[in-house]
Amino acid sequence: MQQIPRHQEGQGLVEYALILVLVAVVVIVILALLGPAIGNIFSNIINSLNPTTTPAATAVATSVPAG
């Protein structure tokens, strides 16, 4: 059985690390570019799930006399 020299094992590790760094940089750039758009989408979803009070409900609440 042939043994792999240690410097080749280290070279493979460095290659995997470089690929990982490249993927991380690409993900960061994509998030930086699309982050505001993604944030707006989530804001729209949250606003549609929690609607604000309607004008009719506000009118009923303000027409009640105080005291």
PyRosetta script that sets phi, psi and omega in degrees:
from pyrosetta import init, pose_from_sequence

init()
pose = pose_from_sequence("MQQIPRHQEGQGLVEYALILVLVAVVVIVILALLGPAIGNIFSNIINSLNPTTTPAATAVATSVPAG")
pose.set_psi(1, 133.7)
pose.set_omega(1, -178.0)
pose.set_phi(2, -87.4)
pose.set_psi(2, 138.3)
pose.set_omega(2, 178.2)
pose.set_phi(3, -96.9)
pose.set_psi(3, 142.1)
pose.set_omega(3, 177.9)
pose.set_phi(4, -85.5)
pose.set_psi(4, 129.1)
pose.set_omega(4, 177.0)
pose.set_phi(5, -60.7)
pose.set_psi(5, 148.7)
pose.set_omega(5, -174.9)
pose.set_phi(6, -62.1)
pose.set_psi(6, -32.3)
pose.set_omega(6, -178.1)
pose.set_phi(7, -67.5)
pose.set_psi(7, -25.1)
pose.set_omega(7, 176.9)
pose.set_phi(8, -75.8)
pose.set_psi(8, -35.0)
pose.set_omega(8, 175.8)
pose.set_phi(9, -63.5)
pose.set_psi(9, -42.9)
pose.set_omega(9, 178.0)
pose.set_phi(10, -64.8)
pose.set_psi(10, -35.2)
pose.set_omega(10, 178.8)
pose.set_phi(11, -64.2)
pose.set_psi(11, -41.9)
pose.set_omega(11, 178.0)
pose.set_phi(12, -62.7)
pose.set_psi(12, -40.1)
pose.set_omega(12, 178.5)
pose.set_phi(13, -63.9)
pose.set_psi(13, -41.7)
pose.set_omega(13, 178.5)
pose.set_phi(14, -64.6)
pose.set_psi(14, -39.5)
pose.set_omega(14, 178.7)
pose.set_phi(15, -63.1)
pose.set_psi(15, -43.5)
pose.set_omega(15, 177.7)
pose.set_phi(16, -63.8)
pose.set_psi(16, -39.2)
pose.set_omega(16, 178.5)
pose.set_phi(17, -64.3)
pose.set_psi(17, -40.7)
pose.set_omega(17, 178.4)
pose.set_phi(18, -64.8)
pose.set_psi(18, -40.2)
pose.set_omega(18, 176.9)
pose.set_phi(19, -63.4)
pose.set_psi(19, -42.5)
pose.set_omega(19, 178.9)
pose.set_phi(20, -62.5)
pose.set_psi(20, -42.2)
pose.set_omega(20, 178.1)
pose.set_phi(21, -64.3)
pose.set_psi(21, -42.1)
pose.set_omega(21, 178.9)
pose.set_phi(22, -61.9)
pose.set_psi(22, -44.4)
pose.set_omega(22, 178.5)
pose.set_phi(23, -62.9)
pose.set_psi(23, -41.8)
pose.set_omega(23, 179.5)
pose.set_phi(24, -63.1)
pose.set_psi(24, -41.3)
pose.set_omega(24, 179.3)
pose.set_phi(25, -64.8)
pose.set_psi(25, -41.6)
pose.set_omega(25, 178.9)
pose.set_phi(26, -63.4)
pose.set_psi(26, -43.0)
pose.set_omega(26, 179.6)
pose.set_phi(27, -63.6)
pose.set_psi(27, -41.9)
pose.set_omega(27, 179.5)
pose.set_phi(28, -63.9)
pose.set_psi(28, -42.2)
pose.set_omega(28, 179.1)
pose.set_phi(29, -64.7)
pose.set_psi(29, -43.2)
pose.set_omega(29, 179.9)
pose.set_phi(30, -63.7)
pose.set_psi(30, -43.4)
pose.set_omega(30, 178.5)
pose.set_phi(31, -65.7)
pose.set_psi(31, -35.7)
pose.set_omega(31, 178.2)
pose.set_phi(32, -66.0)
pose.set_psi(32, -37.5)
pose.set_omega(32, -179.4)
pose.set_phi(33, -78.1)
pose.set_psi(33, -40.1)
pose.set_omega(33, -175.1)
pose.set_phi(34, -99.1)
pose.set_psi(34, -3.5)
pose.set_omega(34, -176.5)
pose.set_phi(35, -56.1)
pose.set_psi(35, -51.3)
pose.set_omega(35, 179.4)
pose.set_phi(36, -61.0)
pose.set_psi(36, -38.2)
pose.set_omega(36, 179.2)
pose.set_phi(37, -66.3)
pose.set_psi(37, -41.8)
pose.set_omega(37, 178.2)
pose.set_phi(38, -65.5)
pose.set_psi(38, -39.8)
pose.set_omega(38, 177.2)
pose.set_phi(39, -61.7)
pose.set_psi(39, -40.2)
pose.set_omega(39, 178.1)
pose.set_phi(40, -65.6)
pose.set_psi(40, -37.8)
pose.set_omega(40, 178.1)
pose.set_phi(41, -62.7)
pose.set_psi(41, -46.2)
pose.set_omega(41, 179.3)
pose.set_phi(42, -66.0)
pose.set_psi(42, -36.4)
pose.set_omega(42, 177.1)
pose.set_phi(43, -63.6)
pose.set_psi(43, -41.8)
pose.set_omega(43, 178.1)
pose.set_phi(44, -63.9)
pose.set_psi(44, -39.0)
pose.set_omega(44, 178.7)
pose.set_phi(45, -65.0)
pose.set_psi(45, -44.8)
pose.set_omega(45, 179.7)
pose.set_phi(46, -63.6)
pose.set_psi(46, -42.3)
pose.set_omega(46, 179.2)
pose.set_phi(47, -65.5)
pose.set_psi(47, -33.8)
pose.set_omega(47, 178.7)
pose.set_phi(48, -74.3)
pose.set_psi(48, -28.1)
pose.set_omega(48, 177.7)
pose.set_phi(49, -79.9)
pose.set_psi(49, -28.7)
pose.set_omega(49, 179.3)
pose.set_phi(50, -121.5)
pose.set_psi(50, 77.2)
pose.set_omega(50, -177.4)
pose.set_phi(51, -68.5)
pose.set_psi(51, 150.4)
pose.set_omega(51, 177.5)
pose.set_phi(52, -76.1)
pose.set_psi(52, 171.4)
pose.set_omega(52, -179.1)
pose.set_phi(53, -66.5)
pose.set_psi(53, 144.6)
pose.set_omega(53, -179.5)
pose.set_phi(54, -82.1)
pose.set_psi(54, 156.8)
pose.set_omega(54, 178.2)
pose.set_phi(55, -60.2)
pose.set_psi(55, -33.2)
pose.set_omega(55, 179.2)
pose.set_phi(56, -65.3)
pose.set_psi(56, -42.0)
pose.set_omega(56, 179.1)
pose.set_phi(57, -67.4)
pose.set_psi(57, -34.6)
pose.set_omega(57, 177.8)
pose.set_phi(58, -69.2)
pose.set_psi(58, -39.1)
pose.set_omega(58, -179.0)
pose.set_phi(59, -65.3)
pose.set_psi(59, -39.5)
pose.set_omega(59, 179.0)
pose.set_phi(60, -65.4)
pose.set_psi(60, -41.9)
pose.set_omega(60, -177.6)
pose.set_phi(61, -68.8)
pose.set_psi(61, -31.9)
pose.set_omega(61, -178.0)
pose.set_phi(62, -85.7)
pose.set_psi(62, -14.9)
pose.set_omega(62, -178.3)
pose.set_phi(63, -84.6)
pose.set_psi(63, -6.2)
pose.set_omega(63, 178.3)
pose.set_phi(64, -77.5)
pose.set_psi(64, 125.1)
pose.set_omega(64, -179.7)
pose.set_phi(65, -68.4)
pose.set_psi(65, 148.0)
pose.set_omega(65, -179.9)
pose.set_phi(66, -81.1)
pose.set_psi(66, 142.7)
pose.set_omega(66, 170.5)
pose.set_phi(67, 99.2)
pose.dump_pdb("model.pdb")
